Amino acid sequence: MKGIKGVAARLLNQQQGTRGLVWQEESFDRIVRDQDELDQKLKYMLENPLRRDLVTDPWEYDGWYYGGQD
């Protein structure tokens, strides 16, 4: 996880012309137990790029990765 966060932070800082920390110190595993909880987590993730004014439509955020078939 450290490697992924390090590369992502460097790229974000380069893109935005900034320096410094991007991630919180701790990360916590969480078991999603039902559909309602999954929906809450997805909503939270989708709202993050909106909070930072990166996009107006969260589904258009370039930071998403989806490995499924179209």
Predicted model as a PDB file, atoms N, CA, C, CB and O in Angstrom, pLDDT in the B-factor column:
MODEL        1                                                                  
ATOM      1  N   MET A   1       0.829  -1.191   0.000  1.00 76.00           N  
ATOM      2  CA  MET A   1       0.000   0.000   0.000  1.00 76.00           C  
ATOM      3  C   MET A   1       0.874   1.256   0.000  1.00 76.00           C  
ATOM      4  CB  MET A   1      -0.943  -0.003   1.213  1.00 76.00           C  
ATOM      5  O   MET A   1       0.545   2.257  -0.636  1.00 76.00           O  
ATOM      6  N   LYS A   2       1.985   1.183   0.721  1.00 81.00           N  
ATOM      7  CA  LYS A   2       2.875   2.337   0.802  1.00 81.00           C  
ATOM      8  C   LYS A   2       3.379   2.742  -0.588  1.00 81.00           C  
ATOM      9  CB  LYS A   2       4.062   2.030   1.728  1.00 81.00           C  
ATOM     10  O   LYS A   2       3.436   3.928  -0.912  1.00 81.00           O  
ATOM     11  N   GLY A   3       3.740   1.759  -1.396  1.00 86.00           N  
ATOM     12  CA  GLY A   3       4.226   2.043  -2.746  1.00 86.00           C  
ATOM     13  C   GLY A   3       3.161   2.694  -3.623  1.00 86.00           C  
ATOM     14  O   GLY A   3       3.437   3.647  -4.351  1.00 86.00           O  
ATOM     15  N   ILE A   4       1.957   2.171  -3.543  1.00 86.00           N  
ATOM     16  CA  ILE A   4       0.855   2.722  -4.340  1.00 86.00           C  
ATOM     17  C   ILE A   4       0.580   4.161  -3.925  1.00 86.00           C  
ATOM     18  CB  ILE A   4      -0.424   1.862  -4.180  1.00 86.00           C  
ATOM     19  O   ILE A   4       0.454   5.047  -4.771  1.00 86.00           O  
ATOM     20  N   LYS A   5       0.487   4.387  -2.612  1.00 85.00           N  
ATOM     21  CA  LYS A   5       0.213   5.739  -2.120  1.00 85.00           C  
ATOM     22  C   LYS A   5       1.340   6.699  -2.462  1.00 85.00           C  
ATOM     23  CB  LYS A   5      -0.008   5.721  -0.616  1.00 85.00           C  
ATOM     24  O   LYS A   5       1.088   7.862  -2.777  1.00 85.00           O  
ATOM     25  N   GLY A   6       2.589   6.222  -2.404  1.00 88.00           N  
ATOM     26  CA  GLY A   6       3.731   7.081  -2.713  1.00 88.00           C  
ATOM     27  C   GLY A   6       3.719   7.544  -4.161  1.00 88.00           C  
ATOM     28  O   GLY A   6       3.908   8.728  -4.443  1.00 88.00           O  
ATOM     29  N   VAL A   7       3.500   6.621  -5.066  1.00 90.00           N  
ATOM     30  CA  VAL A   7       3.447   6.960  -6.491  1.00 90.00           C  
ATOM     31  C   VAL A   7       2.269   7.878  -6.773  1.00 90.00           C  
ATOM     32  CB  VAL A   7       3.348   5.688  -7.352  1.00 90.00           C  
ATOM     33  O   VAL A   7       2.412   8.870  -7.488  1.00 90.00           O  
ATOM     34  N   ALA A   8       1.107   7.555  -6.219  1.00 90.00           N  
ATOM     35  CA  ALA A   8      -0.087   8.383  -6.448  1.00 90.00           C  
ATOM     36  C   ALA A   8       0.118   9.794  -5.913  1.00 90.00           C  
ATOM     37  CB  ALA A   8      -1.322   7.745  -5.786  1.00 90.00           C  
ATOM     38  O   ALA A   8      -0.259  10.764  -6.570  1.00 90.00           O  
ATOM     39  N   ALA A   9       0.714   9.921  -4.724  1.00 92.00           N  
ATOM     40  CA  ALA A   9       0.948  11.246  -4.137  1.00 92.00           C  
ATOM     41  C   ALA A   9       1.910  12.058  -5.004  1.00 92.00           C  
ATOM     42  CB  ALA A   9       1.508  11.112  -2.702  1.00 92.00           C  
ATOM     43  O   ALA A   9       1.699  13.250  -5.225  1.00 92.00           O  
ATOM     44  N   ARG A  10       2.960  11.411  -5.488  1.00 93.00           N  
ATOM     45  CA  ARG A  10       3.918  12.120  -6.343  1.00 93.00           C  
ATOM     46  C   ARG A  10       3.246  12.612  -7.620  1.00 93.00           C  
ATOM     47  CB  ARG A  10       5.108  11.210  -6.690  1.00 93.00           C  
ATOM     48  O   ARG A  10       3.441  13.757  -8.027  1.00 93.00           O  
ATOM     49  N   LEU A  11       2.461  11.751  -8.246  1.00 93.00           N  
ATOM     50  CA  LEU A  11       1.774  12.142  -9.487  1.00 93.00           C  
ATOM     51  C   LEU A  11       0.753  13.256  -9.252  1.00 93.00           C  
ATOM     52  CB  LEU A  11       1.077  10.930 -10.105  1.00 93.00           C  
ATOM     53  O   LEU A  11       0.655  14.190 -10.048  1.00 93.00           O  
ATOM     54  N   LEU A  12      -0.008  13.153  -8.157  1.00 91.00           N  
ATOM     55  CA  LEU A  12      -0.975  14.212  -7.845  1.00 91.00           C  
ATOM     56  C   LEU A  12      -0.278  15.544  -7.595  1.00 91.00           C  
ATOM     57  CB  LEU A  12      -1.813  13.825  -6.621  1.00 91.00           C  
ATOM     58  O   LEU A  12      -0.718  16.582  -8.088  1.00 91.00           O  
ATOM     59  N   ASN A  13       0.803  15.514  -6.835  1.00 93.00           N  
ATOM     60  CA  ASN A  13       1.535  16.747  -6.565  1.00 93.00           C  
ATOM     61  C   ASN A  13       2.127  17.331  -7.847  1.00 93.00           C  
ATOM     62  CB  ASN A  13       2.644  16.493  -5.542  1.00 93.00           C  
ATOM     63  O   ASN A  13       2.109  18.547  -8.036  1.00 93.00           O  
ATOM     64  N   GLN A  14       2.645  16.488  -8.719  1.00 95.00           N  
ATOM     65  CA  GLN A  14       3.170  16.972 -10.004  1.00 95.00           C  
ATOM     66  C   GLN A  14       2.063  17.620 -10.829  1.00 95.00           C  
ATOM     67  CB  GLN A  14       3.813  15.816 -10.797  1.00 95.00           C  
ATOM     68  O   GLN A  14       2.240  18.710 -11.373  1.00 95.00           O  
ATOM     69  N   GLN A  15       0.936  16.949 -10.917  1.00 93.00           N  
ATOM     70  CA  GLN A  15      -0.191  17.434 -11.721  1.00 93.00           C  
ATOM     71  C   GLN A  15      -0.713  18.766 -11.204  1.00 93.00           C  
ATOM     72  CB  GLN A  15      -1.319  16.405 -11.730  1.00 93.00           C  
ATOM     73  O   GLN A  15      -1.064  19.647 -11.989  1.00 93.00           O  
ATOM     74  N   GLN A  16      -0.765  18.912  -9.882  1.00 92.00           N  
ATOM     75  CA  GLN A  16      -1.354  20.118  -9.289  1.00 92.00           C  
ATOM     76  C   GLN A  16      -0.313  21.180  -8.966  1.00 92.00           C  
ATOM     77  CB  GLN A  16      -2.111  19.758  -8.032  1.00 92.00           C  
ATOM     78  O   GLN A  16      -0.660  22.272  -8.514  1.00 92.00           O  
ATOM     79  N   GLY A  17       0.961  20.870  -9.193  1.00 94.00           N  
ATOM     80  CA  GLY A  17       2.012  21.829  -8.884  1.00 94.00           C  
ATOM     81  C   GLY A  17       2.141  22.093  -7.390  1.00 94.00           C  
ATOM     82  O   GLY A  17       2.450  23.210  -6.974  1.00 94.00           O  
ATOM     83  N   THR A  18       1.903  21.061  -6.587  1.00 93.00           N  
ATOM     84  CA  THR A  18       1.963  21.204  -5.134  1.00 93.00           C  
ATOM     85  C   THR A  18       3.027  20.272  -4.578  1.00 93.00           C  
ATOM     86  CB  THR A  18       0.587  20.907  -4.488  1.00 93.00           C  
ATOM     87  O   THR A  18       3.629  19.484  -5.307  1.00 93.00           O  
ATOM     88  N   ARG A  19       3.249  20.378  -3.268  1.00 92.00           N  
ATOM     89  CA  ARG A  19       4.169  19.499  -2.559  1.00 92.00           C  
ATOM     90  C   ARG A  19       3.521  19.081  -1.255  1.00 92.00           C  
ATOM     91  CB  ARG A  19       5.536  20.193  -2.306  1.00 92.00           C  
ATOM     92  O   ARG A  19       2.620  19.755  -0.753  1.00 92.00           O  
ATOM     93  N   GLY A  20       3.977  17.979  -0.713  1.00 88.00           N  
ATOM     94  CA  GLY A  20       3.522  17.595   0.615  1.00 88.00           C  
ATOM     95  C   GLY A  20       2.659  16.356   0.632  1.00 88.00           C  
ATOM     96  O   GLY A  20       2.476  15.674  -0.377  1.00 88.00           O  
ATOM     97  N   LEU A  21       2.132  16.087   1.821  1.00 87.00           N  
ATOM     98  CA  LEU A  21       1.340  14.889   2.055  1.00 87.00           C  
ATOM     99  C   LEU A  21       0.002  14.933   1.333  1.00 87.00           C  
ATOM    100  CB  LEU A  21       1.115  14.700   3.533  1.00 87.00           C  
ATOM    101  O   LEU A  21      -0.621  15.988   1.206  1.00 87.00           O  
ATOM    102  N   VAL A  22      -0.420  13.784   0.872  1.00 87.00           N  
ATOM    103  CA  VAL A  22      -1.717  13.634   0.212  1.00 87.00           C  
ATOM    104  C   VAL A  22      -2.616  12.720   1.040  1.00 87.00           C  
ATOM    105  CB  VAL A  22      -1.544  13.072  -1.221  1.00 87.00           C  
ATOM    106  O   VAL A  22      -3.830  12.917   1.087  1.00 87.00           O  
ATOM    107  N   TRP A  23      -2.017  11.712   1.696  1.00 85.00           N  
ATOM    108  CA  TRP A  23      -2.764  10.670   2.381  1.00 85.00           C  
ATOM    109  C   TRP A  23      -2.717  10.859   3.887  1.00 85.00           C  
ATOM    110  CB  TRP A  23      -2.223   9.302   2.010  1.00 85.00           C  
ATOM    111  O   TRP A  23      -1.791  11.472   4.417  1.00 85.00           O  
ATOM    112  N   GLN A  24      -3.713  10.333   4.567  1.00 79.00           N  
ATOM    113  CA  GLN A  24      -3.701  10.266   6.019  1.00 79.00           C  
ATOM    114  C   GLN A  24      -2.675   9.221   6.459  1.00 79.00           C  
ATOM    115  CB  GLN A  24      -5.116   9.928   6.573  1.00 79.00           C  
ATOM    116  O   GLN A  24      -2.317   8.334   5.685  1.00 79.00           O  
ATOM    117  N   GLU A  25      -2.209   9.328   7.691  1.00 78.00           N  
ATOM    118  CA  GLU A  25      -1.193   8.409   8.218  1.00 78.00           C  
ATOM    119  C   GLU A  25      -1.677   6.971   8.292  1.00 78.00           C  
ATOM    120  CB  GLU A  25      -0.756   8.857   9.588  1.00 78.00           C  
ATOM    121  O   GLU A  25      -0.927   6.061   7.942  1.00 78.00           O  
ATOM    122  N   GLU A  26      -2.890   6.739   8.730  1.00 75.00           N  
ATOM    123  CA  GLU A  26      -3.400   5.385   8.940  1.00 75.00           C  
ATOM    124  C   GLU A  26      -4.325   4.969   7.806  1.00 75.00           C  
ATOM    125  CB  GLU A  26      -4.134   5.291  10.278  1.00 75.00           C  
ATOM    126  O   GLU A  26      -4.968   5.800   7.164  1.00 75.00           O  
ATOM    127  N   SER A  27      -4.374   3.681   7.583  1.00 67.00           N  
ATOM    128  CA  SER A  27      -5.410   3.117   6.713  1.00 67.00           C  
ATOM    129  C   SER A  27      -6.037   1.951   7.477  1.00 67.00           C  
ATOM    130  CB  SER A  27      -4.817   2.648   5.308  1.00 67.00           C  
ATOM    131  O   SER A  27      -5.356   1.243   8.219  1.00 67.00           O  
ATOM    132  N   PHE A  28      -7.303   1.768   7.292  1.00 73.00           N  
ATOM    133  CA  PHE A  28      -8.023   0.748   8.034  1.00 73.00           C  
ATOM    134  C   PHE A  28      -8.767  -0.168   7.072  1.00 73.00           C  
ATOM    135  CB  PHE A  28      -8.997   1.390   9.033  1.00 73.00           C  
ATOM    136  O   PHE A  28      -9.453   0.293   6.160  1.00 73.00           O  
ATOM    137  N   ASP A  29      -8.623  -1.454   7.287  1.00 75.00           N  
ATOM    138  CA  ASP A  29      -9.406  -2.420   6.519  1.00 75.00           C  
ATOM    139  C   ASP A  29     -10.839  -2.397   7.030  1.00 75.00           C  
ATOM    140  CB  ASP A  29      -8.799  -3.854   6.623  1.00 75.00           C  
ATOM    141  O   ASP A  29     -11.084  -2.143   8.209  1.00 75.00           O  
ATOM    142  N   ARG A  30     -11.763  -2.659   6.154  1.00 78.00           N  
ATOM    143  CA  ARG A  30     -13.165  -2.671   6.550  1.00 78.00           C  
ATOM    144  C   ARG A  30     -13.879  -3.736   5.746  1.00 78.00           C  
ATOM    145  CB  ARG A  30     -13.827  -1.282   6.344  1.00 78.00           C  
ATOM    146  O   ARG A  30     -13.755  -3.784   4.522  1.00 78.00           O  
ATOM    147  N   ILE A  31     -14.619  -4.584   6.421  1.00 89.00           N  
ATOM    148  CA  ILE A  31     -15.437  -5.583   5.744  1.00 89.00           C  
ATOM    149  C   ILE A  31     -16.803  -4.962   5.480  1.00 89.00           C  
ATOM    150  CB  ILE A  31     -15.563  -6.900   6.594  1.00 89.00           C  
ATOM    151  O   ILE A  31     -17.476  -4.513   6.408  1.00 89.00           O  
ATOM    152  N   VAL A  32     -17.201  -4.936   4.239  1.00 92.00           N  
ATOM    153  CA  VAL A  32     -18.517  -4.427   3.863  1.00 92.00           C  
ATOM    154  C   VAL A  32     -19.497  -5.575   4.032  1.00 92.00           C  
ATOM    155  CB  VAL A  32     -18.533  -3.861   2.387  1.00 92.00           C  
ATOM    156  O   VAL A  32     -19.356  -6.624   3.403  1.00 92.00           O  
ATOM    157  N   ARG A  33     -20.484  -5.371   4.880  1.00 94.00           N  
ATOM    158  CA  ARG A  33     -21.342  -6.477   5.301  1.00 94.00           C  
ATOM    159  C   ARG A  33     -22.663  -6.600   4.544  1.00 94.00           C  
ATOM    160  CB  ARG A  33     -21.634  -6.336   6.739  1.00 94.00           C  
ATOM    161  O   ARG A  33     -23.280  -7.665   4.551  1.00 94.00           O  
ATOM    162  N   ASP A  34     -23.102  -5.528   3.894  1.00 96.00           N  
ATOM    163  CA  ASP A  34     -24.362  -5.629   3.162  1.00 96.00           C  
ATOM    164  C   ASP A  34     -24.426  -4.540   2.089  1.00 96.00           C  
ATOM    165  CB  ASP A  34     -25.571  -5.514   4.130  1.00 96.00           C  
ATOM    166  O   ASP A  34     -23.541  -3.691   1.995  1.00 96.00           O  
ATOM    167  N   GLN A  35     -25.482  -4.581   1.289  1.00 96.00           N  
ATOM    168  CA  GLN A  35     -25.623  -3.651   0.165  1.00 96.00           C  
ATOM    169  C   GLN A  35     -25.715  -2.199   0.636  1.00 96.00           C  
ATOM    170  CB  GLN A  35     -26.859  -4.007  -0.659  1.00 96.00           C  
ATOM    171  O   GLN A  35     -25.158  -1.307  -0.005  1.00 96.00           O  
ATOM    172  N   ASP A  36     -26.410  -1.952   1.745  1.00 96.00           N  
ATOM    173  CA  ASP A  36     -26.527  -0.584   2.256  1.00 96.00           C  
ATOM    174  C   ASP A  36     -25.161  -0.002   2.603  1.00 96.00           C  
ATOM    175  CB  ASP A  36     -27.436  -0.552   3.488  1.00 96.00           C  
ATOM    176  O   ASP A  36     -24.870   1.153   2.291  1.00 96.00           O  
ATOM    177  N   GLU A  37     -24.331  -0.808   3.247  1.00 94.00           N  
ATOM    178  CA  GLU A  37     -22.997  -0.333   3.602  1.00 94.00           C  
ATOM    179  C   GLU A  37     -22.136  -0.113   2.348  1.00 94.00           C  
ATOM    180  CB  GLU A  37     -22.313  -1.334   4.549  1.00 94.00           C  
ATOM    181  O   GLU A  37     -21.368   0.847   2.287  1.00 94.00           O  
ATOM    182  N   LEU A  38     -22.260  -0.982   1.369  1.00 94.00           N  
ATOM    183  CA  LEU A  38     -21.542  -0.802   0.106  1.00 94.00           C  
ATOM    184  C   LEU A  38     -21.973   0.494  -0.569  1.00 94.00           C  
ATOM    185  CB  LEU A  38     -21.784  -1.999  -0.834  1.00 94.00           C  
ATOM    186  O   LEU A  38     -21.136   1.242  -1.074  1.00 94.00           O  
ATOM    187  N   ASP A  39     -23.267   0.758  -0.579  1.00 95.00           N  
ATOM    188  CA  ASP A  39     -23.781   1.996  -1.166  1.00 95.00           C  
ATOM    189  C   ASP A  39     -23.231   3.225  -0.447  1.00 95.00           C  
ATOM    190  CB  ASP A  39     -25.310   2.007  -1.123  1.00 95.00           C  
ATOM    191  O   ASP A  39     -22.891   4.219  -1.088  1.00 95.00           O  
ATOM    192  N   GLN A  40     -23.142   3.160   0.885  1.00 95.00           N  
ATOM    193  CA  GLN A  40     -22.584   4.282   1.660  1.00 95.00           C  
ATOM    194  C   GLN A  40     -21.129   4.525   1.303  1.00 95.00           C  
ATOM    195  CB  GLN A  40     -22.710   4.015   3.167  1.00 95.00           C  
ATOM    196  O   GLN A  40     -20.716   5.671   1.124  1.00 95.00           O  
ATOM    197  N   LYS A  41     -20.346   3.454   1.196  1.00 92.00           N  
ATOM    198  CA  LYS A  41     -18.920   3.583   0.865  1.00 92.00           C  
ATOM    199  C   LYS A  41     -18.738   4.141  -0.541  1.00 92.00           C  
ATOM    200  CB  LYS A  41     -18.209   2.222   0.989  1.00 92.00           C  
ATOM    201  O   LYS A  41     -17.884   4.998  -0.765  1.00 92.00           O  
ATOM    202  N   LEU A  42     -19.529   3.663  -1.478  1.00 91.00           N  
ATOM    203  CA  LEU A  42     -19.441   4.158  -2.854  1.00 91.00           C  
ATOM    204  C   LEU A  42     -19.805   5.636  -2.920  1.00 91.00           C  
ATOM    205  CB  LEU A  42     -20.359   3.344  -3.780  1.00 91.00           C  
ATOM    206  O   LEU A  42     -19.133   6.414  -3.596  1.00 91.00           O  
ATOM    207  N   LYS A  43     -20.866   6.021  -2.221  1.00 93.00           N  
ATOM    208  CA  LYS A  43     -21.272   7.431  -2.184  1.00 93.00           C  
ATOM    209  C   LYS A  43     -20.144   8.301  -1.635  1.00 93.00           C  
ATOM    210  CB  LYS A  43     -22.543   7.607  -1.327  1.00 93.00           C  
ATOM    211  O   LYS A  43     -19.854   9.363  -2.186  1.00 93.00           O  
ATOM    212  N   TYR A  44     -19.510   7.855  -0.556  1.00 93.00           N  
ATOM    213  CA  TYR A  44     -18.384   8.593   0.030  1.00 93.00           C  
ATOM    214  C   TYR A  44     -17.248   8.755  -0.982  1.00 93.00           C  
ATOM    215  CB  TYR A  44     -17.868   7.871   1.293  1.00 93.00           C  
ATOM    216  O   TYR A  44     -16.696   9.844  -1.142  1.00 93.00           O  
ATOM    217  N   MET A  45     -16.907   7.655  -1.664  1.00 90.00           N  
ATOM    218  CA  MET A  45     -15.822   7.724  -2.647  1.00 90.00           C  
ATOM    219  C   MET A  45     -16.171   8.639  -3.810  1.00 90.00           C  
ATOM    220  CB  MET A  45     -15.495   6.333  -3.169  1.00 90.00           C  
ATOM    221  O   MET A  45     -15.320   9.394  -4.280  1.00 90.00           O  
ATOM    222  N   LEU A  46     -17.394   8.581  -4.272  1.00 91.00           N  
ATOM    223  CA  LEU A  46     -17.809   9.421  -5.395  1.00 91.00           C  
ATOM    224  C   LEU A  46     -17.824  10.904  -5.027  1.00 91.00           C  
ATOM    225  CB  LEU A  46     -19.185   8.998  -5.881  1.00 91.00           C  
ATOM    226  O   LEU A  46     -17.579  11.761  -5.876  1.00 91.00           O  
ATOM    227  N   GLU A  47     -18.112  11.201  -3.765  1.00 93.00           N  
ATOM    228  CA  GLU A  47     -18.174  12.603  -3.344  1.00 93.00           C  
ATOM    229  C   GLU A  47     -16.790  13.222  -3.150  1.00 93.00           C  
ATOM    230  CB  GLU A  47     -18.964  12.717  -2.057  1.00 93.00           C  
ATOM    231  O   GLU A  47     -16.663  14.446  -3.179  1.00 93.00           O  
ATOM    232  N   ASN A  48     -15.755  12.411  -2.955  1.00 92.00           N  
ATOM    233  CA  ASN A  48     -14.420  12.956  -2.722  1.00 92.00           C  
ATOM    234  C   ASN A  48     -13.930  13.875  -3.845  1.00 92.00           C  
ATOM    235  CB  ASN A  48     -13.445  11.828  -2.543  1.00 92.00           C  
ATOM    236  O   ASN A  48     -13.506  14.992  -3.548  1.00 92.00           O  
ATOM    237  N   PRO A  49     -13.966  13.462  -5.129  1.00 92.00           N  
ATOM    238  CA  PRO A  49     -13.502  14.382  -6.174  1.00 92.00           C  
ATOM    239  C   PRO A  49     -14.389  15.626  -6.304  1.00 92.00           C  
ATOM    240  CB  PRO A  49     -13.446  13.656  -7.508  1.00 92.00           C  
ATOM    241  O   PRO A  49     -13.926  16.675  -6.750  1.00 92.00           O  
ATOM    242  N   LEU A  50     -15.652  15.508  -5.918  1.00 93.00           N  
ATOM    243  CA  LEU A  50     -16.536  16.673  -5.933  1.00 93.00           C  
ATOM    244  C   LEU A  50     -16.122  17.676  -4.858  1.00 93.00           C  
ATOM    245  CB  LEU A  50     -18.001  16.243  -5.726  1.00 93.00           C  
ATOM    246  O   LEU A  50     -16.102  18.882  -5.103  1.00 93.00           O  
ATOM    247  N   ARG A  51     -15.791  17.169  -3.658  1.00 93.00           N  
ATOM    248  CA  ARG A  51     -15.370  18.039  -2.558  1.00 93.00           C  
ATOM    249  C   ARG A  51     -14.118  18.833  -2.910  1.00 93.00           C  
ATOM    250  CB  ARG A  51     -15.120  17.215  -1.304  1.00 93.00           C  
ATOM    251  O   ARG A  51     -13.951  19.967  -2.461  1.00 93.00           O  
ATOM    252  N   ARG A  52     -13.244  18.240  -3.708  1.00 91.00           N  
ATOM    253  CA  ARG A  52     -11.989  18.895  -4.088  1.00 91.00           C  
ATOM    254  C   ARG A  52     -12.133  19.696  -5.385  1.00 91.00           C  
ATOM    255  CB  ARG A  52     -10.881  17.853  -4.244  1.00 91.00           C  
ATOM    256  O   ARG A  52     -11.148  20.210  -5.914  1.00 91.00           O  
ATOM    257  N   ASP A  53     -13.360  19.800  -5.890  1.00 93.00           N  
ATOM    258  CA  ASP A  53     -13.629  20.519  -7.144  1.00 93.00           C  
ATOM    259  C   ASP A  53     -12.780  19.999  -8.305  1.00 93.00           C  
ATOM    260  CB  ASP A  53     -13.374  22.010  -6.955  1.00 93.00           C  
ATOM    261  O   ASP A  53     -12.315  20.777  -9.137  1.00 93.00           O  
ATOM    262  N   LEU A  54     -12.583  18.679  -8.354  1.00 90.00           N  
ATOM    263  CA  LEU A  54     -11.823  18.081  -9.445  1.00 90.00           C  
ATOM    264  C   LEU A  54     -12.713  17.804 -10.650  1.00 90.00           C  
ATOM    265  CB  LEU A  54     -11.155  16.790  -8.980  1.00 90.00           C  
ATOM    266  O   LEU A  54     -12.238  17.784 -11.785  1.00 90.00           O  
ATOM    267  N   VAL A  55     -14.006  17.591 -10.404  1.00 91.00           N  
ATOM    268  CA  VAL A  55     -14.978  17.304 -11.460  1.00 91.00           C  
ATOM    269  C   VAL A  55     -16.346  17.824 -11.021  1.00 91.00           C  
ATOM    270  CB  VAL A  55     -15.037  15.769 -11.773  1.00 91.00           C  
ATOM    271  O   VAL A  55     -16.563  18.119  -9.846  1.00 91.00           O  
ATOM    272  N   THR A  56     -17.251  17.929 -11.969  1.00 93.00           N  
ATOM    273  CA  THR A  56     -18.639  18.241 -11.619  1.00 93.00           C  
ATOM    274  C   THR A  56     -19.496  16.982 -11.637  1.00 93.00           C  
ATOM    275  CB  THR A  56     -19.217  19.288 -12.584  1.00 93.00           C  
ATOM    276  O   THR A  56     -20.564  16.946 -11.026  1.00 93.00           O  
ATOM    277  N   ASP A  57     -19.030  15.950 -12.338  1.00 92.00           N  
ATOM    278  CA  ASP A  57     -19.703  14.649 -12.373  1.00 92.00           C  
ATOM    279  C   ASP A  57     -18.712  13.612 -11.847  1.00 92.00           C  
ATOM    280  CB  ASP A  57     -20.201  14.285 -13.835  1.00 92.00           C  
ATOM    281  O   ASP A  57     -17.707  13.344 -12.506  1.00 92.00           O  
ATOM    282  N   PRO A  58     -18.967  13.026 -10.687  1.00 90.00           N  
ATOM    283  CA  PRO A  58     -17.984  12.117 -10.096  1.00 90.00           C  
ATOM    284  C   PRO A  58     -17.649  10.909 -10.959  1.00 90.00           C  
ATOM    285  CB  PRO A  58     -18.479  11.646  -8.779  1.00 90.00           C  
ATOM    286  O   PRO A  58     -16.558  10.351 -10.841  1.00 90.00           O  
ATOM    287  N   TRP A  59     -18.566  10.498 -11.819  1.00 87.00           N  
ATOM    288  CA  TRP A  59     -18.298   9.343 -12.688  1.00 87.00           C  
ATOM    289  C   TRP A  59     -17.298   9.682 -13.787  1.00 87.00           C  
ATOM    290  CB  TRP A  59     -19.598   8.838 -13.313  1.00 87.00           C  
ATOM    291  O   TRP A  59     -16.770   8.780 -14.438  1.00 87.00           O  
ATOM    292  N   GLU A  60     -17.030  10.962 -14.003  1.00 87.00           N  
ATOM    293  CA  GLU A  60     -16.061  11.389 -15.012  1.00 87.00           C  
ATOM    294  C   GLU A  60     -14.661  11.567 -14.450  1.00 87.00           C  
ATOM    295  CB  GLU A  60     -16.513  12.676 -15.641  1.00 87.00           C  
ATOM    296  O   GLU A  60     -13.753  11.943 -15.191  1.00 87.00           O  
ATOM    297  N   TYR A  61     -14.457  11.308 -13.165  1.00 89.00           N  
ATOM    298  CA  TYR A  61     -13.158  11.472 -12.528  1.00 89.00           C  
ATOM    299  C   TYR A  61     -12.152  10.488 -13.120  1.00 89.00           C  
ATOM    300  CB  TYR A  61     -13.274  11.276 -11.004  1.00 89.00           C  
ATOM    301  O   TYR A  61     -12.405   9.284 -13.147  1.00 89.00           O  
ATOM    302  N   ASP A  62     -11.007  10.998 -13.595  1.00 85.00           N  
ATOM    303  CA  ASP A  62      -9.993  10.154 -14.238  1.00 85.00           C  
ATOM    304  C   ASP A  62      -9.291   9.217 -13.275  1.00 85.00           C  
ATOM    305  CB  ASP A  62      -8.973  11.012 -14.916  1.00 85.00           C  
ATOM    306  O   ASP A  62      -8.602   8.297 -13.717  1.00 85.00           O  
ATOM    307  N   GLY A  63      -9.442   9.418 -11.972  1.00 80.00           N  
ATOM    308  CA  GLY A  63      -8.757   8.598 -10.992  1.00 80.00           C  
ATOM    309  C   GLY A  63      -9.397   7.253 -10.734  1.00 80.00           C  
ATOM    310  O   GLY A  63      -8.825   6.436 -10.013  1.00 80.00           O  
ATOM    311  N   TRP A  64     -10.562   6.995 -11.298  1.00 81.00           N  
ATOM    312  CA  TRP A  64     -11.209   5.703 -11.072  1.00 81.00           C  
ATOM    313  C   TRP A  64     -10.544   4.645 -11.909  1.00 81.00           C  
ATOM    314  CB  TRP A  64     -12.706   5.769 -11.391  1.00 81.00           C  
ATOM    315  O   TRP A  64     -10.101   4.904 -13.028  1.00 81.00           O  
ATOM    316  N   TYR A  65     -10.475   3.447 -11.359  1.00 72.00           N  
ATOM    317  CA  TYR A  65      -9.990   2.300 -12.110  1.00 72.00           C  
ATOM    318  C   TYR A  65     -11.075   1.240 -12.048  1.00 72.00           C  
ATOM    319  CB  TYR A  65      -8.623   1.766 -11.547  1.00 72.00           C  
ATOM    320  O   TYR A  65     -11.576   0.901 -10.976  1.00 72.00           O  
ATOM    321  N   TYR A  66     -11.420   0.736 -13.193  1.00 64.00           N  
ATOM    322  CA  TYR A  66     -12.384  -0.358 -13.258  1.00 64.00           C  
ATOM    323  C   TYR A  66     -11.848  -1.360 -14.254  1.00 64.00           C  
ATOM    324  CB  TYR A  66     -13.818   0.143 -13.662  1.00 64.00           C  
ATOM    325  O   TYR A  66     -11.633  -1.029 -15.420  1.00 64.00           O  
ATOM    326  N   GLY A  67     -11.633  -2.570 -13.811  1.00 55.00           N  
ATOM    327  CA  GLY A  67     -11.037  -3.587 -14.671  1.00 55.00           C  
ATOM    328  C   GLY A  67     -12.042  -4.478 -15.377  1.00 55.00           C  
ATOM    329  O   GLY A  67     -11.663  -5.481 -15.982  1.00 55.00           O  
ATOM    330  N   GLY A  68     -13.317  -4.126 -15.307  1.00 52.00           N  
ATOM    331  CA  GLY A  68     -14.345  -4.959 -15.933  1.00 52.00           C  
ATOM    332  C   GLY A  68     -14.454  -4.708 -17.424  1.00 52.00           C  
ATOM    333  O   GLY A  68     -13.804  -3.818 -17.972  1.00 52.00           O  
ATOM    334  N   GLN A  69     -15.271  -5.492 -18.054  1.00 51.00           N  
ATOM    335  CA  GLN A  69     -15.508  -5.375 -19.495  1.00 51.00           C  
ATOM    336  C   GLN A  69     -16.631  -4.379 -19.745  1.00 51.00           C  
ATOM    337  CB  GLN A  69     -15.854  -6.756 -20.117  1.00 51.00           C  
ATOM    338  O   GLN A  69     -17.580  -4.292 -18.966  1.00 51.00           O  
ATOM    339  N   ASP A  70     -16.521  -3.644 -20.817  1.00 53.00           N  
ATOM    340  CA  ASP A  70     -17.596  -2.712 -21.219  1.00 53.00           C  
ATOM    341  C   ASP A  70     -18.765  -3.454 -21.806  1.00 53.00           C  
ATOM    342  CB  ASP A  70     -17.083  -1.686 -22.230  1.00 53.00           C  
ATOM    343  O   ASP A  70     -19.756  -2.836 -22.197  1.00 53.00           O  
TER     344      ASP A  70                                                      
ENDMDL                                                                          
END                                                                             
